[in-house]
């Protein structure tokens, strides 16, 4: 799919089709993280900080409990 930018005030906007938004479960209130590697533009859902904290806590707990075993296996 080829898209072009649309003038929006003093900026330019990329219009994303509703079918793609529905597929990705993105709505106007969904925070997006936009990044680039110099050639590609990437837009993804911004990380949920509460969920990230839960994952980090689970990793610390697993590392504390299974760390020595994982080191031996490595």
FINU-307386 format. One record per residue (C-alpha): residue in one letter; z, y, x. Coordinates in steps of 0.05 Angstrom, whole numbers, plus 32768, in hexadecimal, padded with zeros to 4 digits. Layout:
<pts>
aZYX
...
</pts>
This chain:
<pts>
x800080008000
x7FED8044801C
x801480818006
x800E80CB8015
x804381008017
x804D81307FDE
x806481797FE5
x80AB81817FC9
x80C581C97FD2
x80C681D7801D
x80C5818D802E
x809881518026
x80AA81147FFC
x809480CC7FFC
x809080B17FB5
x80A780687FAF
x808D80417F74
x80BF802B7F3F
x80AD7FE17F49
x80C37FE67F92
x8102800B7F80
x81137FD67F4C
x81057F9E7F7D
x81347FBD7FB1
x81687FD17F7C
x8164801A7F91
x817080537F60
x8175809F7F6B
x81BF80987F7B
x81B680647FB1
x81C480817FF6
x818D80708028
x818E80708073
x814D80888091
x813A807A80D9
x80FD80758106
x80E980558147
x80B4808A8153
x807D8065812E
x809D804680F0
x80C7806680BA
x80FE803980A0
x812780478061
x815F8018804F
x819D80188024
x81D5803A8049
x820D800B805E
x82478007802E
x8282801C805A
x82B47FF48031
x828A7FB58036
x827F7FC18080
x82CA7FC6808B
x82D57F848066
x82A17F628092
x82BF7F7E80D2
x83047F6680BC
x82E97F2080AE
x82C77F1E80F2
x83087F338115
x832F7EFD80EF
x82FC7EC780FF
x82F97EDC8148
x83447ED9814E
x83487E95812E
x83097E74814B
x82FE7E9F818A
x83157E6C81BE
x82ED7E35819D
x82AE7E5F8199
x82B67E7181E3
x82BA7E2881F6
x827C7E1881CC
x82567E5181EC
</pts>
